[in-house]
Amino acid sequence: MNAANEAARFLIIDDHPLFREALHSAVRMAYPDVDTAEARSISEALTILSGPKPFDLALLDLSMPDVHGFDGLLQLRTRHPHLPVVVVSGHEDPKIISEALSYGAAGFVPKSVRKSDLAAAIRSVMEGAIHVPENYEARPPDAESADRAEMVRRLAKLTPQQLRVLQMLRQGLLNKQIAYELQVGETTVKAHVSEILRKLNVYSRTQAVIEVSKLDNAELFRDPSGF
């Protein structure tokens, strides 16, 4: 946490205004003097986090308009690895909870919980614990989950710029389009792509996209409960 004479600082990342207010209420229950900021997209959150004053905790909804699946969580963890991120989501599937934790989430709280339970979860994470729902049971690792965990570890080696390039590759952009978006030369993009392939231990950009797409669990993100 910040210095003793400063209030805790939380960033609420959710595109639904009603639930942002609900989160504000929950964090104030946990920390009455909390200083909160809010973002309606991952890009807005990253802009806020780049400011001079650090944050103690981020509360993140997975279903954001400018990202897909776990991309938002991955961006936050890559660019701000020391910032605890608690996923607060309408999705309660154990597979999604496991994936969020494997990406480095400091906790997972369903949106269906009571405000007091969310406040308690926030306090436990701030005290250094990893919070999961009471009825969550971690599944024993199998070959597929081990492969996914290994890919997550490889993704963590990417720099923020390489991660952006990878996301653009997944969107089907060509090198010259990526260069335009990033305002760099095509040679720089090619160098980033080469490093991405090396760090992910794949042999082509197509293989990189396929392997990373396996982490999405896109089918699990349909018809979410809650907001």
Backbone as JSON, one array per atom type, in Angstrom:
{
  "sequence": "MNAANEAARFLIIDDHPLFREALHSAVRMAYPDVDTAEARSISEALTILSGPKPFDLALLDLSMPDVHGFDGLLQLRTRHPHLPVVVVSGHEDPKIISEALSYGAAGFVPKSVRKSDLAAAIRSVMEGAIHVPENYEARPPDAESADRAEMVRRLAKLTPQQLRVLQMLRQGLLNKQIAYELQVGETTVKAHVSEILRKLNVYSRTQAVIEVSKLDNAELFRDPSGF",
  "N": [[0.85, -1.19, 0.0], [0.31, 2.37, -0.34], [2.13, 5.1, 1.22], [1.77, 5.5, 4.79], [0.23, 7.72, 5.43], [-1.38, 8.1, 3.31], [-4.31, 7.42, 1.41], [-5.55, 4.2, 0.33], [-5.33, 3.31, -3.13], [-7.47, 2.5, -5.69], [-8.24, 1.05, -8.84], [-11.0, 0.86, -10.87], [-12.19, -1.16, -13.35], [-14.45, -1.38, -15.66], [-17.05, -1.56, -18.03], [-19.67, -1.03, -17.54], [-21.79, 1.28, -16.18], [-23.52, 1.09, -13.94], [-22.54, -1.13, -12.54], [-19.98, -0.27, -12.01], [-20.5, 1.66, -10.09], [-21.49, -0.01, -8.1], [-19.18, -1.41, -7.45], [-17.62, 0.69, -6.5], [-19.04, 1.21, -4.15], [-18.6, -1.16, -2.74], [-15.79, -1.17, -2.37], [-15.51, 1.06, -0.8], [-16.75, 0.17, 1.46], [-14.89, -1.67, 2.34], [-12.59, -0.1, 2.56], [-12.94, 2.83, 3.84], [-11.72, 5.34, 3.33], [-10.78, 5.19, 0.78], [-9.21, 5.97, -2.33], [-10.46, 6.2, -5.43], [-10.35, 5.44, -8.92], [-11.73, 5.23, -12.21], [-12.16, 3.19, -15.15], [-13.36, 2.71, -18.43], [-12.54, 0.99, -20.35], [-9.86, -1.19, -21.41], [-7.76, 0.14, -22.65], [-8.13, 2.73, -21.69], [-7.71, 2.24, -18.99], [-4.99, 1.53, -18.99], [-3.86, 3.93, -19.71], [-4.49, 5.5, -17.48], [-3.07, 4.11, -15.51], [-0.51, 4.67, -16.26], [0.09, 7.04, -15.17], [1.61, 9.31, -12.69], [1.07, 8.63, -9.99], [0.97, 5.7, -8.08], [-1.12, 2.7, -8.07], [-2.86, 0.61, -5.73], [-4.46, -1.58, -6.17], [-6.34, -3.25, -8.7], [-9.57, -3.65, -10.02], [-11.14, -5.77, -12.14], [-13.29, -6.31, -14.88], [-13.76, -9.04, -16.98], [-15.1, -8.96, -19.44], [-14.69, -6.74, -21.54], [-15.03, -3.96, -23.85], [-12.89, -3.52, -25.65], [-11.22, -5.68, -25.77], [-10.56, -9.25, -25.95], [-11.57, -12.23, -24.41], [-9.05, -13.21, -22.23], [-7.33, -11.17, -22.78], [-7.29, -8.54, -21.76], [-6.63, -8.84, -19.02], [-4.14, -10.02, -19.36], [-2.71, -7.93, -20.58], [-2.66, -6.04, -18.5], [-1.23, -7.46, -16.53], [1.19, -7.83, -17.83], [2.17, -5.25, -18.36], [2.06, -4.04, -15.9], [3.28, -5.63, -13.67], [3.45, -5.77, -10.89], [1.11, -4.92, -9.84], [-1.68, -5.85, -8.05], [-4.39, -7.64, -9.39], [-7.78, -8.05, -9.29], [-10.19, -10.1, -10.56], [-13.47, -9.4, -11.31], [-16.27, -10.81, -12.18], [-19.02, -11.74, -14.35], [-18.92, -14.3, -15.17], [-18.75, -17.59, -13.97], [-17.65, -20.04, -14.32], [-15.59, -22.76, -13.44], [-13.37, -23.28, -15.08], [-12.77, -20.81, -16.21], [-12.12, -19.36, -13.95], [-9.82, -20.77, -13.14], [-8.16, -20.24, -15.35], [-7.92, -17.45, -15.17], [-6.51, -17.2, -12.76], [-4.18, -18.51, -13.51], [-3.1, -16.68, -15.21], [-2.18, -14.86, -13.48], [-3.94, -13.41, -11.88], [-4.91, -11.85, -8.83], [-7.08, -12.58, -7.49], [-10.47, -13.83, -7.73], [-13.74, -12.91, -8.14], [-17.13, -13.57, -8.27], [-19.72, -11.68, -9.88], [-22.12, -12.05, -8.73], [-21.98, -12.14, -5.99], [-22.58, -10.95, -2.61], [-22.33, -7.51, -1.54], [-20.89, -7.23, 0.81], [-19.36, -9.55, 0.83], [-17.74, -9.12, -1.37], [-16.32, -6.92, -0.46], [-14.94, -8.13, 1.64], [-13.35, -9.89, 0.17], [-11.71, -8.09, -1.2], [-10.29, -6.96, 0.95], [-8.87, -9.24, 1.8], [-7.18, -9.77, -0.37], [-5.68, -7.43, -0.39], [-4.27, -7.89, 1.88], [-2.51, -9.74, 1.07], [-3.39, -12.25, 0.29], [-4.62, -14.83, -2.0], [-7.65, -14.69, -3.5], [-10.43, -16.8, -3.95], [-13.67, -18.02, -5.06], [-15.85, -19.49, -2.56], [-16.87, -22.02, -3.22], [-15.15, -22.95, -5.11], [-13.12, -25.35, -6.67], [-9.99, -26.31, -7.34], [-8.95, -27.89, -10.28], [-7.25, -31.0, -10.87], [-4.09, -30.94, -12.55], [-3.85, -31.63, -16.04], [-2.62, -32.99, -19.17], [-3.34, -31.15, -21.16], [-3.93, -28.79, -19.72], [-1.46, -28.36, -18.61], [0.06, -27.76, -20.87], [-1.18, -25.39, -21.58], [-0.55, -23.83, -19.36], [2.19, -23.66, -19.68], [2.35, -22.16, -22.05], [1.28, -19.77, -21.12], [3.32, -19.0, -19.37], [5.3, -18.53, -21.24], [4.2, -16.41, -22.65], [4.35, -14.45, -20.74], [6.92, -13.6, -20.96], [7.03, -11.81, -22.99], [7.55, -8.47, -24.09], [5.76, -5.36, -23.4], [5.38, -4.06, -25.91], [5.83, -6.14, -27.73], [3.71, -7.76, -27.02], [1.58, -6.19, -27.87], [2.05, -6.28, -30.63], [1.63, -9.02, -31.06], [-1.09, -9.2, -30.47], [-2.11, -7.72, -32.59], [-1.32, -9.33, -34.68], [-3.05, -11.42, -34.24], [-5.36, -10.21, -34.97], [-5.14, -10.28, -37.63], [-3.6, -8.42, -38.99], [-1.27, -7.08, -41.34], [2.35, -6.77, -41.61], [3.0, -4.15, -42.47], [0.69, -2.79, -41.79], [0.68, -3.08, -39.03], [3.0, -1.67, -38.46], [2.18, 0.88, -39.17], [0.14, 1.35, -37.28], [1.6, 1.3, -34.91], [3.41, 3.23, -35.38], [6.03, 2.78, -36.25], [8.9, 1.45, -38.03], [8.73, -1.05, -40.67], [10.79, -2.87, -40.45], [11.32, -2.89, -37.74], [8.96, -4.03, -36.81], [9.18, -6.58, -37.95], [11.36, -7.49, -36.49], [10.23, -7.61, -33.94], [8.28, -9.59, -34.37], [9.92, -11.79, -34.89], [11.14, -12.11, -32.38], [8.89, -12.68, -30.85], [8.1, -15.17, -31.91], [10.34, -16.64, -31.19], [10.31, -16.49, -28.35], [7.86, -17.68, -27.79], [8.33, -20.14, -28.74], [7.56, -21.12, -31.29], [7.11, -21.6, -34.86], [6.06, -20.05, -36.86], [4.08, -17.14, -37.67], [1.44, -17.78, -37.97], [1.21, -20.17, -36.52], [1.76, -19.14, -34.0], [-0.49, -17.51, -33.54], [-2.5, -19.46, -33.56], [-1.78, -21.09, -31.35], [-1.89, -19.29, -29.18], [-4.53, -18.53, -29.34], [-5.79, -20.75, -28.35], [-5.89, -20.33, -25.69], [-8.0, -18.75, -25.13], [-10.56, -19.76, -24.49], [-12.95, -19.09, -25.73], [-15.56, -20.0, -26.1], [-16.5, -20.17, -23.57], [-17.15, -17.66, -22.85], [-19.64, -16.85, -23.54], [-23.03, -15.77, -23.2], [-22.92, -14.6, -20.49], [-23.57, -14.53, -16.95], [-25.04, -12.06, -14.82], [-24.02, -8.6, -15.15]],
  "CA": [[0.0, 0.0, 0.0], [1.05, 3.62, -0.34], [2.59, 5.55, 2.53], [0.74, 5.37, 5.81], [-0.64, 8.88, 5.48], [-2.13, 8.17, 2.06], [-5.38, 6.43, 1.26], [-5.35, 3.19, -0.71], [-5.8, 3.74, -4.45], [-8.0, 1.39, -6.47], [-8.73, 1.35, -10.19], [-12.15, 0.02, -11.23], [-12.2, -1.27, -14.81], [-15.72, -2.01, -16.04], [-17.73, -0.66, -18.97], [-21.07, -0.87, -17.14], [-21.8, 2.32, -15.14], [-24.2, 0.65, -12.72], [-21.67, -1.99, -11.76], [-18.87, 0.54, -11.49], [-20.97, 2.25, -8.85], [-21.56, -1.08, -7.11], [-17.81, -1.67, -7.02], [-17.24, 1.82, -5.65], [-19.67, 1.01, -2.86], [-17.94, -2.28, -2.06], [-14.44, -0.81, -1.93], [-15.65, 2.01, 0.31], [-17.07, -0.63, 2.64], [-13.64, -2.27, 2.81], [-11.65, 0.99, 2.88], [-13.76, 4.06, 3.78], [-10.98, 6.5, 2.82], [-10.16, 4.79, -0.47], [-9.16, 6.88, -3.48], [-10.76, 5.35, -6.58], [-10.47, 5.94, -10.29], [-12.45, 4.23, -13.0], [-11.87, 3.13, -16.58], [-14.41, 2.0, -19.17], [-11.89, 0.11, -21.31], [-8.5, -1.53, -21.04], [-6.87, 1.21, -23.11], [-8.28, 3.84, -20.74], [-7.07, 1.8, -17.75], [-3.53, 1.6, -19.16], [-3.51, 5.35, -19.68], [-4.55, 5.94, -16.08], [-1.99, 3.46, -14.77], [0.78, 5.25, -16.66], [0.26, 8.29, -14.44], [2.7, 9.33, -11.7], [0.7, 8.04, -8.7], [0.72, 4.25, -8.21], [-2.35, 2.13, -7.54], [-2.67, -0.54, -4.87], [-5.29, -2.7, -6.59], [-7.25, -3.04, -9.83], [-10.73, -4.54, -10.09], [-11.3, -5.9, -13.59], [-14.29, -7.16, -15.53], [-13.15, -9.66, -18.16], [-15.84, -8.68, -20.68], [-14.51, -5.34, -21.89], [-15.31, -3.77, -25.27], [-11.72, -3.41, -26.53], [-10.38, -6.87, -25.67], [-11.26, -10.52, -26.08], [-11.12, -13.25, -23.48], [-8.15, -12.81, -21.15], [-6.37, -10.2, -23.29], [-7.2, -7.39, -20.86], [-5.87, -9.25, -17.85], [-2.76, -10.24, -19.79], [-2.08, -6.62, -20.77], [-2.41, -5.44, -17.2], [-0.18, -8.19, -15.83], [2.46, -7.65, -18.54], [2.67, -3.88, -18.24], [2.12, -3.65, -14.48], [3.35, -6.95, -13.02], [3.38, -5.68, -9.43], [-0.22, -4.45, -9.45], [-2.65, -6.94, -7.87], [-5.61, -7.5, -10.2], [-8.88, -8.93, -8.89], [-11.21, -10.23, -11.59], [-14.85, -9.39, -10.81], [-16.86, -11.2, -13.45], [-20.29, -12.45, -14.4], [-18.62, -15.7, -15.48], [-18.39, -18.33, -12.75], [-17.16, -21.36, -14.7], [-14.29, -23.06, -12.83], [-12.29, -23.19, -16.07], [-12.41, -19.41, -16.35], [-11.43, -18.98, -12.71], [-8.48, -21.35, -13.21], [-7.38, -19.52, -16.34], [-7.6, -16.12, -14.63], [-5.45, -17.36, -11.77], [-2.94, -18.88, -14.19], [-2.58, -15.45, -15.8], [-1.64, -14.01, -12.43], [-4.95, -12.65, -11.13], [-4.76, -11.98, -7.38], [-8.34, -13.08, -6.94], [-11.6, -13.93, -8.65], [-14.99, -12.72, -7.4], [-18.3, -13.49, -9.14], [-20.54, -10.49, -9.69], [-23.34, -12.42, -8.03], [-21.79, -12.15, -4.54], [-23.05, -9.78, -1.87], [-21.34, -6.44, -1.43], [-20.03, -7.49, 1.97], [-18.41, -10.59, 0.43], [-16.76, -8.49, -2.25], [-15.46, -6.1, 0.41], [-14.05, -9.06, 2.35], [-12.37, -10.38, -0.81], [-10.75, -7.0, -1.43], [-9.43, -6.87, 2.13], [-7.97, -10.39, 1.86], [-6.15, -9.58, -1.4], [-4.81, -6.35, 0.07], [-3.42, -8.45, 2.93], [-1.57, -10.64, 0.44], [-3.96, -13.56, -0.03], [-5.25, -15.05, -3.3], [-9.05, -14.97, -3.16], [-11.26, -17.53, -4.9], [-14.99, -18.29, -4.49], [-15.86, -20.55, -1.56], [-17.16, -23.33, -3.8], [-14.21, -23.24, -6.19], [-12.19, -26.44, -6.44], [-8.98, -26.37, -8.41], [-8.89, -29.2, -10.92], [-5.89, -31.52, -11.01], [-3.55, -30.64, -13.87], [-3.74, -32.69, -17.04], [-1.66, -32.63, -20.21], [-3.78, -29.94, -21.86], [-3.77, -27.63, -18.85], [-0.02, -28.15, -18.47], [0.49, -27.07, -22.09], [-1.69, -24.02, -21.5], [0.24, -23.12, -18.35], [3.5, -23.39, -20.27], [2.19, -21.05, -22.98], [1.11, -18.57, -20.29], [4.65, -18.62, -18.91], [6.03, -17.97, -22.37], [3.61, -15.1, -22.95], [4.81, -13.51, -19.73], [8.25, -13.14, -21.34], [6.9, -10.79, -24.02], [7.51, -7.08, -23.65], [4.47, -4.75, -23.75], [5.29, -3.8, -27.35], [5.68, -7.44, -28.39], [2.35, -8.2, -26.76], [0.72, -5.43, -28.79], [2.25, -6.85, -31.97], [0.96, -10.32, -31.09], [-2.54, -8.96, -30.54], [-2.41, -7.28, -33.95], [-1.21, -10.52, -35.53], [-4.29, -12.17, -34.04], [-6.4, -9.5, -35.7], [-4.91, -10.48, -39.05], [-2.93, -7.29, -39.6], [0.01, -7.3, -42.0], [3.45, -6.03, -40.99], [2.92, -2.72, -42.77], [-0.42, -2.23, -41.02], [1.14, -2.99, -37.65], [3.97, -0.57, -38.43], [1.4, 2.13, -39.2], [-0.55, 1.5, -36.0], [2.59, 1.54, -33.84], [4.26, 4.33, -35.83], [7.42, 2.32, -36.32], [9.23, 0.91, -39.34], [8.43, -2.48, -40.87], [11.92, -3.64, -39.95], [11.1, -3.03, -36.29], [7.87, -5.0, -36.64], [9.73, -7.9, -38.25], [12.2, -7.88, -35.35], [9.3, -7.98, -32.86], [7.68, -10.87, -34.72], [10.94, -12.82, -34.69], [11.29, -12.32, -30.94], [7.66, -13.34, -30.39], [8.19, -16.58, -32.29], [11.4, -17.27, -30.38], [9.89, -16.61, -26.95], [6.75, -18.62, -27.71], [8.82, -21.43, -29.24], [6.78, -21.53, -32.45], [7.9, -21.43, -36.07], [5.42, -19.13, -37.8], [3.1, -16.25, -37.05], [0.17, -18.51, -37.95], [1.26, -21.08, -35.38], [1.67, -18.32, -32.79], [-1.89, -17.12, -33.38], [-3.28, -20.65, -33.22], [-1.46, -21.54, -29.99], [-2.38, -18.31, -28.21], [-5.99, -18.55, -29.39], [-6.27, -21.86, -27.54], [-6.02, -19.88, -24.31], [-9.12, -17.84, -24.99], [-11.81, -20.34, -24.0], [-13.96, -18.16, -26.22], [-16.9, -20.55, -25.94], [-16.92, -19.99, -22.18], [-17.48, -16.27, -22.62], [-20.95, -16.57, -24.12], [-24.17, -15.73, -22.27], [-22.49, -14.46, -19.11], [-24.56, -14.1, -15.98], [-24.75, -10.74, -14.31], [-23.96, -7.53, -16.14]],
  "C": [[0.88, 1.23, 0.0], [1.47, 3.98, 1.07], [1.43, 5.61, 3.5], [-0.22, 6.53, 5.83], [-1.44, 9.06, 4.2], [-3.18, 7.08, 2.02], [-4.98, 5.41, 0.2], [-5.94, 3.7, -2.02], [-6.22, 2.51, -5.25], [-8.44, 1.9, -7.84], [-9.83, 0.35, -10.54], [-12.26, 0.03, -12.75], [-13.43, -2.07, -15.22], [-16.46, -1.05, -16.95], [-19.19, -0.43, -18.6], [-21.17, 0.12, -15.99], [-22.46, 1.88, -13.85], [-23.29, -0.23, -11.88], [-20.44, -1.27, -11.28], [-19.27, 1.18, -10.17], [-21.06, 1.21, -7.75], [-20.17, -1.41, -6.57], [-17.29, -0.55, -6.13], [-17.78, 1.62, -4.23], [-18.97, -0.08, -2.06], [-16.55, -1.9, -1.55], [-14.5, 0.2, -0.79], [-16.02, 1.28, 1.6], [-15.79, -1.23, 3.22], [-12.66, -1.21, 3.29], [-12.38, 2.32, 2.74], [-13.04, 5.26, 3.17], [-10.33, 6.23, 1.46], [-10.24, 5.89, -1.53], [-9.35, 6.03, -4.73], [-10.73, 6.14, -7.89], [-11.17, 4.86, -11.08], [-12.1, 4.35, -14.47], [-12.96, 2.3, -17.25], [-13.85, 1.08, -20.24], [-10.48, -0.18, -20.83], [-7.55, -0.41, -21.47], [-6.94, 2.41, -22.17], [-7.59, 3.49, -19.42], [-5.55, 1.93, -17.85], [-3.05, 3.04, -19.16], [-3.48, 5.87, -18.25], [-3.38, 5.38, -15.28], [-0.62, 4.01, -15.12], [1.04, 6.57, -15.96], [1.29, 8.18, -13.33], [2.35, 8.64, -10.37], [0.36, 6.57, -8.86], [-0.63, 3.86, -7.62], [-2.01, 0.9, -6.72], [-3.41, -1.78, -5.37], [-6.11, -2.3, -7.81], [-8.35, -4.08, -9.76], [-11.16, -4.58, -11.54], [-12.45, -6.81, -13.97], [-13.63, -7.73, -16.78], [-13.8, -9.22, -19.46], [-15.8, -7.18, -20.99], [-14.62, -5.15, -23.4], [-14.09, -3.8, -26.18], [-10.78, -4.59, -26.43], [-11.24, -8.12, -25.81], [-10.69, -11.51, -25.08], [-10.27, -12.68, -22.36], [-7.15, -11.76, -21.6], [-6.18, -9.03, -22.33], [-6.38, -7.7, -19.63], [-4.4, -9.43, -18.21], [-2.03, -8.92, -19.99], [-1.73, -5.97, -19.44], [-1.25, -6.12, -16.49], [1.18, -7.99, -16.5], [3.03, -6.25, -18.29], [2.82, -3.43, -16.78], [2.16, -4.91, -13.62], [3.21, -6.91, -11.5], [2.01, -5.2, -8.93], [-1.16, -5.64, -9.26], [-3.93, -6.65, -8.67], [-6.63, -8.53, -9.72], [-9.91, -8.93, -10.01], [-12.58, -10.29, -10.91], [-15.73, -9.61, -12.03], [-18.21, -11.87, -13.3], [-20.11, -13.91, -14.75], [-18.16, -16.42, -14.22], [-17.9, -19.74, -13.06], [-15.79, -21.61, -14.08], [-13.12, -22.97, -13.8], [-11.82, -21.75, -16.22], [-11.67, -18.93, -15.11], [-10.0, -19.5, -12.74], [-7.59, -20.6, -14.19], [-6.97, -18.15, -15.82], [-6.47, -16.2, -13.63], [-4.13, -17.71, -12.43], [-2.3, -17.68, -14.87], [-2.08, -14.48, -14.75], [-2.64, -13.14, -11.71], [-4.74, -12.9, -9.63], [-6.02, -12.48, -6.71], [-9.4, -13.11, -8.01], [-12.87, -13.86, -7.82], [-16.14, -12.68, -8.39], [-19.12, -12.24, -8.85], [-21.82, -10.78, -8.9], [-23.2, -12.35, -6.5], [-22.35, -10.88, -3.91], [-21.92, -8.75, -1.75], [-20.38, -6.7, -0.28], [-18.98, -8.56, 1.64], [-17.33, -10.02, -0.49], [-15.8, -7.64, -1.44], [-14.46, -6.99, 1.15], [-12.97, -9.61, 1.42], [-11.3, -9.34, -1.08], [-9.78, -6.89, -0.27], [-8.42, -8.03, 2.15], [-6.85, -10.27, 0.83], [-5.17, -8.49, -0.97], [-3.87, -6.83, 1.17], [-2.48, -9.52, 2.39], [-2.1, -12.01, 0.07], [-4.43, -13.62, -1.49], [-6.68, -15.47, -3.01], [-9.74, -15.72, -4.31], [-12.62, -17.76, -4.26], [-14.96, -19.49, -3.55], [-16.05, -21.94, -2.18], [-16.21, -23.72, -4.93], [-13.28, -24.37, -5.78], [-11.24, -26.51, -7.63], [-8.93, -27.78, -8.97], [-7.46, -29.69, -11.01], [-5.36, -31.26, -12.42], [-3.56, -31.85, -14.78], [-2.8, -32.19, -18.13], [-2.05, -31.33, -20.89], [-3.55, -28.71, -21.0], [-2.29, -27.33, -18.63], [0.53, -27.4, -19.68], [0.05, -25.61, -22.06], [-0.88, -23.21, -20.5], [1.62, -22.76, -18.9], [3.41, -22.22, -21.25], [2.0, -19.73, -22.23], [2.47, -18.08, -19.8], [5.46, -18.0, -20.04], [5.51, -16.58, -22.72], [4.11, -14.04, -21.97], [6.19, -12.95, -20.05], [8.19, -12.02, -22.38], [6.91, -9.39, -23.4], [6.13, -6.5, -24.0], [4.31, -4.51, -25.26], [5.12, -5.1, -28.13], [4.28, -7.99, -28.19], [1.37, -7.48, -27.67], [0.83, -5.99, -30.21], [1.53, -8.18, -32.09], [-0.55, -10.15, -31.2], [-2.96, -8.51, -31.94], [-2.27, -8.43, -34.94], [-2.5, -11.34, -35.43], [-5.46, -11.51, -34.75], [-6.23, -9.62, -37.21], [-4.2, -9.34, -39.75], [-1.6, -7.71, -40.22], [1.09, -6.46, -41.32], [3.34, -4.53, -41.24], [1.77, -2.04, -42.03], [-0.04, -2.08, -39.55], [2.12, -1.83, -37.49], [3.24, 0.77, -38.39], [0.74, 2.38, -37.85], [0.41, 1.88, -34.88], [3.51, 2.71, -34.15], [5.74, 3.97, -35.73], [7.67, 1.79, -37.73], [8.89, -0.58, -39.43], [9.56, -3.36, -40.37], [11.79, -3.9, -38.45], [10.02, -4.06, -36.01], [8.39, -6.41, -36.89], [10.6, -8.4, -37.09], [11.33, -8.32, -34.17], [8.7, -9.35, -33.13], [8.67, -12.01, -34.5], [11.12, -13.14, -33.22], [10.06, -13.02, -30.35], [7.72, -14.83, -30.69], [9.23, -17.31, -31.44], [10.92, -17.51, -28.95], [8.73, -17.59, -26.78], [7.12, -20.02, -28.18], [7.91, -21.99, -30.33], [7.56, -21.12, -33.7], [7.28, -20.5, -37.11], [4.42, -18.26, -37.07], [1.74, -16.94, -36.98], [0.11, -19.46, -36.76], [1.14, -20.31, -34.06], [0.22, -17.94, -32.51], [-2.73, -18.31, -32.94], [-3.05, -21.06, -31.76], [-2.01, -20.58, -28.95], [-3.9, -18.31, -28.18], [-6.57, -19.69, -28.56], [-6.5, -21.45, -26.09], [-7.28, -19.09, -24.07], [-10.31, -18.43, -24.28], [-12.99, -19.49, -24.45], [-15.38, -18.68, -26.0], [-17.42, -20.37, -24.52], [-17.39, -18.57, -21.91], [-18.8, -15.89, -23.28], [-22.01, -16.61, -23.03], [-23.73, -15.63, -20.83], [-23.64, -14.1, -18.2], [-24.15, -12.74, -15.45], [-24.68, -9.74, -15.43], [-23.02, -7.9, -17.28]]
}
